Structure formats: structure tokens, C-alpha cells
Amino acid sequence: MRKILVCLPGNEILQNNISKILNIPIGDVDFHIFPDEETCIRLLFDCHNAEIIIIGSLDKPNKKMLPLILLAQTCRDLGAKKIGLVTPYLAYMRQDKRFQEGQGVSAGYFAKLISPFFDWLLCVSPHLHRIKNLNEIYTIPTFVLQATVEIANWIKLNVHHPLLIGPDSESEQWVESISKLANSPCFVLEKTRHGDKDVSIQMPDFKQWNSATPIIVDDIISSGQTLLTLAKQLVQAHFPPPICIGVHGLFAENAYAQLQLLGCEVITTNSIPHPSNKIDLSKLIATQLKSIQVD
Ligand code: R5P
């Protein structure tokens, strides 16, 4: 079946890279926005009998969901045989339980919203914590990639004598793999979240590592408070401002500027386009795309 890559606005870099690696053509789409802010999707290519691979990271998901669903449904309506979703950043995974009485468990609701429109879904380092496997909530085949090798390679190339630090128990899964690959020591700390922008982190005595370059590794940088809190503690303990690596740089409000102000070097993958993108996921995603065969 012929494949065609399309993307949501803003995902052109990944789309173009993957198109080059796999030699898959790109289908142009016109996302017309009417004065009343409704969207009209127009495909500028023939999708009949093709497998359409939509690339769209779902940071700021509320605005992107409707155009995404309209795009998928337009492809289906115009004869696409299969529609896959490559969403390097999969949103809403952190609301995976009822934290407070009366709240919804959005991770599951979001999965129910997406699943009917796609034949498969691929994402990178989703926030799997209380939900252990995406198939617990998604009813379509899912493919989960980890950016651990790419992050470890960046560290090996750029940092002398690294000390890896995971800010909370959830980070253990990727920080430990990266530390093995990068052949560096690692610590996983305990974090307590008191509110959206209020966290506290228990830091052990790192004195014996004072000559190392601290690197905090996390999956998501959202308000930036997790990294900021730990970075400040490290500076107080006479370490240089740490390198902060996030798989997904959401950077709510002025999170990026605050981290830079503290002197931190902030590094992210290009799962979400941002000036801090230094780790390219194109090859990782393309390699997996080659082998996806869903009947
Ligand atoms: C949550 O536990 C995640 O792994 C991240 O640590 C968290 O999402 C970071 O959020 P923020 O940047 O708002 O502290």
C-alpha cells in the first residue's frame, strides 16, 4: 500500500526528515481557519487507497485535537485505507488517576477520543506511571519508543564526567537505562508535588560527586518547577548549574527563560519543536515506521 506523510502545522521538520529517510512522499494539507475560528481541512493530494501517516505532537492538545480529528476523518472520507498517528508527545498521560475527589481520569478519556479515528498510534516516552501499558486505555495498536539511546549518545558526545539525576521515582525507568548506556553514575530522588507550580525534592549528600557535571533527566518539562527546584538545590550545594534534559519540552509560561536565567543548559528532543531541540528523533521514529504493519 502506498504511504503518504502529512502533518499538523508545526511538525514539518520531523515530517520532512522522515520523508527523506524513508522516501515516503508528503501530502500537503490546507488548514483553513474561518473568521469564526472553525477549521476547514482540504487535502491537496489524492489519498485514495493509501496509508496516511499523520505526524502531530499533542502539546497544547486542546487546540490541536479538533483539527487532528477533522484531518483524520477527511482522509478516511476521501478513501484512505489506513490512518496512523505519530504523536511524539502524547498528551494527557499524567492525569492517570483521580488525584482529588470529583476529578476525571483524563488519560483514559483522551484515549477513548483518539482511538476511533486511527488504525494505530506511535509515540515517544509517554508518561506511563500508574498506567503501565498504553493498551490499557487505547483500543488500537500502539507503538512506544524510548529516546534513551539518543539521549545517552548526546551525553557521551557532549559531557565530560556526567552525574545523572532523576528528580522523582517516575524518572527511574529512563534515567537508569540512560546511565547504563552513557556509562555514568545515576541517582533517583524523591519528589513531592504540592501544586501545579510547587514541588519539593529530597536531595542526598552529593559532596563526593562535586567534580562531576550534574545532568537532570526528566520526561516532561512543563512548568519547569521540577527542574528549577532541583537545579537551585544543586547550585546551593556548590555544583555548577546542571544540564537539564527533557524528552518533551512543553515549557509552560516562562519555564525556559527561568531555567536559562539560573545558568542551566536546557536540552530537549525534537518531539515538540523548540529552540532547545538538540536531540533528533527522526531516525528512531523512521526505523519503527518501516516495520509497522497493521491489518
Ligand atoms: C511528572 O512526574 C513528570 O515526570 C515530570 O517530572 C513533570 O511533568 C514535570 O513537570 P513540571 O515541569 O511542571 O515540574
Residues whose N, C-alpha, C, O or C-beta is under 5 A from the ligand:
A	BS01	R5P	E170 D196 D218 D219 I220 I221 S222 S223 G224 Q225 T226
